[in-house]
Amino acid sequence: MEKAIRLQGFQNLVNYRKPSSFIIKETFPLPPYSTVLGMIHGACGFQEFHPMRLSIQGENNGTISELYTRYSFSQGQKYEEGRHQICVKEPDISYGVFKGIANVELVCENHLVIHIIPDETDFDTVYQALKYPPRYLSLGRYEDLLDVERVDIVNVHKEKNVSVKRNLYVPVPEDEGEKRKLVRKQKSTVYILTKEYEITKQKMRRWKRDGGRVRAYYLPAGSCLGEAYVDDFDGEEEQGAIVFA
């Protein structure tokens, strides 16, 4: 049996951007692991990467498309009147910036439940930072505030044949036999989600080759898992599957 931090929250309209989307900012249905890790690191004030295990699940009311103001520019692009909408002046040169509109996809009314297992030395720091954050937490874009409804410490343990009560990310096992045991022939979308980065010699962030990206099933509520964690949370809703990555 292990201890975990259970974070329950709500977001009204939010974009968890897919890295490959440009013309339209498409969104994942739930925040990727790296997005949640970034929020936790920011809340704790961590200046370097602290590993932790995450389970992310939730339910929403679909998606909508909305317009936003987009600014774009190329480094070294000189300002040209009639071509650029904005002029950024510097002592030696004026740069041109394009201003226009574009579409962003937003998840509506997302109710999230996130389980976190940090290292033992970080456990209380993470719990206190989420329970009493130094500033409003955001998840997704900077303006996508997270309404933290409650933060609890729970015990988790494994059980067999566990039902999925909310839409859930489930890391895909590499072993084919484990895959069949896990999802029981259920069809589901597979996403490639970012998780952990490393700092290169050039001081640039790069996704790790091992563990930097996670292939994960997006299992809908109502599915059944051959084996998963459950917690001892005593809330009103019946507890469902928890799968850590």
PyMOL commands that set and color helices and strands:
alter all, ss='L'
color gray80, all
select helices_A, chain A and resi 33-44+120-131+176-183
alter helices_A, ss='H'
color red, helices_A
select strands_A, chain A and resi 2-14+24-25+52-59+63-72+86-89+94-118+147-163+167-171+189-194+197-199+205-207+213-219+224-231
alter strands_A, ss='S'
color yellow, strands_A
deselect
rebuild
show_as cartoon
